[in-house]
Amino acid sequence: MKALFKKYKSVIKFIITFLVVYITLAVCYKFYLQFSDGSKFYPDYFTNLVAKQSRAVLNTLDYNAEIMPHPNEPSMKLVVNGKYLARVIEGCNAISVIILFLSFIVAFSGQVKTTFLYILAGSVLIYTVNLLRIVVLAIGLYHYPKYEAVLHTVVFPAIIYGMVFLLWIVWVNRFSKLKQKHV
């Protein structure tokens, strides 16, 4: 048994580190959501910010976009050219995806500065791609409403999670301690 632990020490360390970081950040985020009362930023600050930024990008692209609090649930309604297209919910703000990304990077950490900069750059990229994903989804729903299921459940999750996966691959192959040991 001791030989197995020694042989798989790095795998066990990765799993434990990943789980500790992920659970810690997920619990912190859950507390954040619980204590977000929505009085100033409905339903919470990050979801509200993503909705506002989505509206701004759509307006820049000459779509008349509006957002408003949903009366029946904690979300923001996204209306384009007078047509209610989508709800921006907590899951649309990319925070959960960033937590997943960050947990993996920390579990495969490299040098502190490199790890920090990669997490920062990757988080900004994930947030930006997620924002563009919402904008393109809204435009797609506006012009092609019959493809809603495919766009929302297949294409756009594949884009965001595919990008996270590629960021992980780049990290492991270029910057992690695992790569440094094999150089």
Secondary structure, 3 states (H helix, E strand, C coil): CHHHHHHCHHHHHHHHHHHHHHHHHHHHHHHHHHHCCCCCCCCCHHHHHHHHHHHHHHHHCCCCEEEEECCCCCCEEEEECCEEEEEECHHHHCHHHHHHHHHHHHHCCCCHHHHHHHHHHHHHHHHHHHHHHHHHHHHHHHHCHHHHHHHHHHHHHHHHHHHHHHHHHHHHHHCCHHHHHCC
